[in-house]
Amino acid sequence: MIFADGNPAARLMVIGEVPGRDEDRIGLPLVGGAGQLFDRMLASIGLSRADAYVTTLIPWRPPGNRTPTDEEMDILMPWLCRHIQLADPDCILLLGGAPAKALLGQAGGILKLRGRWHDLDAGDGVARRAMATLHPAYLLRSPAQKRLAYTDLLALAAELG
């Protein structure tokens, strides 16, 4: 089971896709090659994992590394929303399409959803600033898209002040 990593009192909460093989083996979110790129992404805007609270959309790796079913998401959304409420971040960075769709409730691929600020209510009436961006694992496969992610990171840095 993968819960979270980083600073629970951080102003920034990062929610990634479902855990992959490396995360499942180590028990932490965003490790391996994608985790190394994520650390460099944070460093590019003057942040580190100590400045973020990092978790995943669901706390385990689905069998066969498949996308979570709608039923699984319905069951887990209250848990994830409570996690957000307890962390109470100022900003939430959603890494990849699955967390963006699940939490923003909008249709479309990540390239359509990324780069715009949304007010995310985790069920407690508090509007938290949330932005979707490209997942580091995707960026490893599609390095030409890194410039889009960097643009999103600059917007995040500006929002955090």
N, C-alpha and C positions, 0 to 999 in steps of 0.2 A: 504494500500500500504506500502510495506517495502522498504526503500531506502538503508540506510547504518547505521553503528554504528562505533564508535571508532575515530581514529585520521586520518583525510583526508590527512595529510602531512606525514603519516608514510611511512617507507621504505617497509613495508609489506602490501600487499592487500590480503585479504582472500575472496574467492568466494565460497559460499556454494550452496547446492542444492536449489530447490524451497522452499519457506516458508512453514512451517508446521502449525498446528493448534495454537500452542503457539505463534509463530512469528506473525501470522495473528491477533491474539487477542491483543498482546502487541504492535505490530508495529515496532519491531526490529528484526534483524537477529540473529540466534543462541542463543535462550533463552531456558528455561526449562532444562530438564536433559541433553540434548545434548549440550546446551550452558554452563552448569556447567562443563561438561567434557572437552569441548573446552577450557575453562578458565584454567583448570588444565593442559591441554596439553601445552598451551602457557607457563604456569608457570614452567613446567618441563625443558624448555630451557631458562628460565630467562626472559620471556616476559609477557606482560599483554595486555589487550585490548587497553590500551593507546599507545601501540607500534604497533598496527595494525589497518587497515581500513577494516571493514567487511561488505560484501554485499552478495546478493543472485543472482543466475543465472537469475531469473526473479523477478520483484518486487511485485508479488502477488501470492496467493495460487490458483492454478487451481482448478476448481470445482471437488469435489470428491477426492481431493488430488492426481490427476492423473499426470502423466508425461506430460510436455508440448509437444504439437504436433510439427511436423517439420515446419508447417506454422507459428506457434507462435514463434518458435526459429528464423526463417528467419526474421520475423518482428522485433524481439527484439535484435538480434545480433548487429546491428549498435549502438543501445542505450547502450548496455553493453560495446562494444568496446570504445565508447566515454567516458563512465564512467572510464574505465581503463586509457585512454589517459589523462583525467583531473586529476585523482589521481596520475598518473605517478610514480608508485611504482618501487623499484628496483627488488623486488621479488613478485611473485604471488603464493599463495597456493590455490590449487583447491581441495575443499572438496567433494569427491564423484565422481561417474561415469558421471553424467549428465554434470557438468561444465567441466570435463576433456575432454569428447568427443566433446562438443560444441566448446571449445576454442582451443584444440590441434588438432582437426580434424582427430583423429585417432580412428580406430575401436578397439574393445576389451573391456573387463570388467575392472573395477577399479583395480582389483588385478594384471592385466597385465600392466596397465598404470601407476600405482603408483611408487614412489621412483626414478624416473629418471628426470633429468633436461631437459627442452625444452626451446627453444627461442620462445616466443610468441610475434607476431606482431599484435597489436590492430588496424592496418590500418594506422598508422602514420609513418611507417618505423623504429620504435624503437623496438629493440629486448629486451624484458624483460624476465628475468629468471622465469620460471614457473614449478611447480612440483605438481602433483596430489598425494593425499593421501586419506586415508579412512575417511569417514564422521563420526563425533562423534556419531550420531544416530545409525549407523551401528555397531560401537564399543560397544555401550551399549547392542546390541543384540548378538554380537559376541566378547566377551571380550578377547578371545584367540588371536585375531588379533591385540591387542593393541601394541604388540612388533613391528609389521611392521610399524605402525603409528609412534611409537617412533623413529625408525630408520630414517624415513622420516623427523621427526622433528629435529633430530641431523644434518642431511644434510642441512636443512633450516638454522639452527643456524650457521653452518659453512659458508654457502653462505652469510649470513648477516654480518658475521665477528664479 
